[in-house]
Amino acid sequence: MKFVYTLLILLCALFIWSAINPKEYFTWFLEVLPAILGILVLIFTFKKFRFTNLLYLLIFFHCAILIIGGHYTYAEVPLFDWLREVFNQSRNNYDKLGHFAQGFVPAMIARELLIRKKVLTKMSWLSFIVVSIALAISAAYELIEWAVSVSTGEGGDSFLGTQGYVWDTQSDMLYATIGAIAALFTLSKIHNKQLSKCKK
């Protein structure tokens, strides 16, 4: 409990910092909205369903990525501007970190829900279904980005964040897929240990 409350307090502090003089308030709102909605869902369902501490930590980092990106806009996060200069990259790639997390974290959320809710009769399908869910979420988010950009014009361009890269949408989904696969390869054993100790 203390662990979860600590993460929530840290996230609130980060959110307050992010809301103070962001680059563009409209873009900030669009970027942090998924984090706000996600946190509200977790708060309202906390008594009925508690995730493992591993999941809460991953969700914290994912929300932090969204909140930081909202403050600067994804195309202008200072650390990734520096990395662009150091590694002679053509663009600020903070959005790729965001989309990697967009696959990594939802994959682990899907994994925990599928296991604990006993959705599958054959666990051999677990990894395939988890990656498919993560990719579906990524594709749905790309559709949302497209719809916002089309409906708001220049106001939504910072949210779309292609930075002139014609294959941005496809590469975003690729990074999410890689993130989902990486999560399963690196965290499944640790996740299973925590799952064995929590209530079904």
C-alpha positions in Angstrom: 0.0 0.0 0.0 2.7 2.5 1.0 4.6 1.7 -2.2 1.5 2.5 -4.4 0.8 5.7 -2.4 4.4 6.8 -2.7 4.2 6.4 -6.5 0.9 8.3 -6.6 2.4 11.2 -4.6 5.5 11.4 -6.9 3.2 11.3 -9.9 1.1 14.2 -8.6 4.3 16.2 -8.0 5.4 15.5 -11.5 2.0 16.4 -12.9 2.1 19.8 -11.1 5.5 20.6 -12.5 4.3 19.6 -16.0 1.3 21.9 -15.8 3.4 25.0 -15.0 4.2 26.8 -18.2 4.2 23.9 -20.6 5.3 24.5 -24.2 1.7 24.4 -25.5 -1.3 23.9 -23.2 -3.4 22.2 -25.8 -0.7 19.7 -26.6 0.0 19.3 -22.9 -3.7 18.4 -22.3 -3.7 15.9 -25.1 -0.5 14.2 -23.9 -1.3 14.0 -20.2 -5.0 13.0 -20.7 -4.3 9.2 -21.1 -2.2 9.3 -17.9 -5.0 11.1 -16.0 -7.7 8.7 -17.3 -5.5 5.7 -16.5 -4.8 6.9 -12.9 -8.5 7.6 -12.3 -9.4 4.0 -13.4 -6.8 2.6 -11.1 -8.0 4.7 -8.2 -11.7 3.7 -8.7 -10.9 0.0 -9.1 -8.2 -0.2 -6.4 -10.4 -1.9 -3.8 -11.8 -4.5 -6.2 -8.6 -5.2 -8.2 -5.0 -4.5 -7.2 -2.2 -5.0 -9.6 1.2 -6.3 -8.6 3.7 -3.8 -7.4 5.6 -4.4 -10.7 2.7 -3.2 -12.7 2.2 -0.1 -10.6 5.9 0.7 -11.0 5.6 0.3 -14.8 2.5 2.4 -15.0 4.2 5.1 -13.0 7.1 5.2 -15.5 4.7 5.2 -18.4 2.7 8.1 -17.0 5.9 10.0 -16.3 6.9 9.6 -19.9 3.5 11.0 -21.0 3.6 13.9 -18.5 7.2 14.9 -19.4 6.3 14.7 -23.1 3.3 16.9 -22.4 5.3 19.6 -20.8 7.9 20.0 -23.5 6.0 18.4 -26.5 7.4 15.1 -27.7 9.5 16.7 -30.4 11.3 19.1 -27.9 12.3 17.1 -24.8 15.8 18.6 -24.0 17.5 15.3 -23.1 16.6 13.9 -26.5 17.6 17.0 -28.2 21.0 16.5 -26.7 21.0 12.8 -27.7 20.1 13.9 -31.3 23.2 16.1 -31.4 25.5 13.5 -29.8 24.4 10.6 -32.0 23.8 12.8 -35.1 20.2 11.9 -35.4 17.8 13.6 -37.7 15.0 14.1 -35.2 14.2 14.2 -31.5 13.2 10.5 -30.8 11.5 11.0 -27.4 8.3 9.9 -29.1 9.9 6.5 -29.9 10.6 6.0 -26.2 6.9 6.8 -25.6 5.7 4.3 -28.1 8.1 1.7 -26.8 6.5 2.2 -23.4 3.1 2.1 -25.1 3.8 -1.5 -26.0 5.9 -2.5 -23.0 3.5 -1.4 -20.2 0.1 -2.3 -21.7 1.5 -5.7 -22.6 2.2 -6.4 -18.9 -1.2 -5.0 -17.9 -2.8 -7.4 -20.4 -0.7 -10.3 -19.2 -1.8 -9.8 -15.6 -5.4 -9.4 -16.4 -5.5 -12.4 -18.7 -3.8 -14.6 -16.1 -5.6 -13.4 -13.0 -9.0 -13.4 -14.6 -8.3 -16.8 -16.1 -9.4 -15.7 -19.6 -7.4 -18.3 -21.5 -7.9 -22.0 -21.4 -4.6 -22.6 -23.2 -1.7 -20.5 -21.7 0.4 -21.4 -24.8 -1.5 -18.6 -26.5 -0.7 -16.0 -23.8 2.3 -14.3 -25.4 0.7 -14.1 -28.8 -2.5 -12.6 -27.5 -0.6 -10.1 -25.2 1.5 -8.8 -28.1 -1.6 -8.6 -30.3 -3.4 -6.5 -27.7 -0.4 -4.2 -27.3 -0.3 -3.7 -31.1 -4.1 -3.1 -31.3 -3.8 -0.4 -28.6 -0.9 1.2 -30.5 -2.9 1.2 -33.7 -5.9 2.6 -32.0 -3.8 5.4 -30.5 -2.4 6.2 -34.0 -6.0 6.6 -35.2 -6.8 8.9 -32.3 -3.7 11.0 -33.2 -4.8 11.2 -36.8 -8.3 12.2 -35.9 -7.1 14.9 -33.5 -4.7 16.3 -36.0 -7.3 16.4 -38.8 -10.0 18.0 -36.6 -7.8 20.6 -35.0 -5.3 21.5 -37.7 -2.1 23.1 -36.5 -3.1 22.7 -32.9 -2.9 18.9 -33.3 0.3 18.7 -35.2 2.5 18.9 -32.1 0.4 16.0 -30.7 0.9 14.0 -33.9 4.6 14.7 -33.7 5.8 13.3 -37.0 8.6 15.8 -37.3 8.4 15.4 -41.1 9.0 11.7 -41.0 6.7 10.0 -43.5 6.9 6.6 -41.8 6.3 7.9 -38.3 3.0 6.1 -37.8 4.4 2.7 -38.9 7.6 3.1 -36.9 5.5 4.1 -33.8 3.6 0.8 -34.0 6.8 -1.1 -34.6 8.3 0.4 -31.4 5.2 -0.6 -29.5 5.5 -4.2 -30.8 9.1 -4.3 -29.9 8.3 -3.0 -26.4 5.6 -5.6 -25.9 7.9 -8.4 -26.9 10.8 -7.0 -24.8 8.4 -6.8 -21.7 7.5 -10.5 -22.1 11.1 -11.6 -22.5 12.5 -9.6 -19.6 9.8 -9.5 -17.0 7.7 -12.6 -17.3 9.6 -14.6 -14.6 9.5 -11.7 -12.1 5.9 -11.1 -12.9 5.0 -14.7 -12.3 6.7 -14.6 -8.9 4.6 -11.6 -7.9 1.4 -13.1 -9.3 1.9 -16.2 -7.2 1.7 -14.0 -4.0 -1.3 -11.9 -4.9 -5.0 -12.5 -4.6 -6.8 -13.8 -7.7 
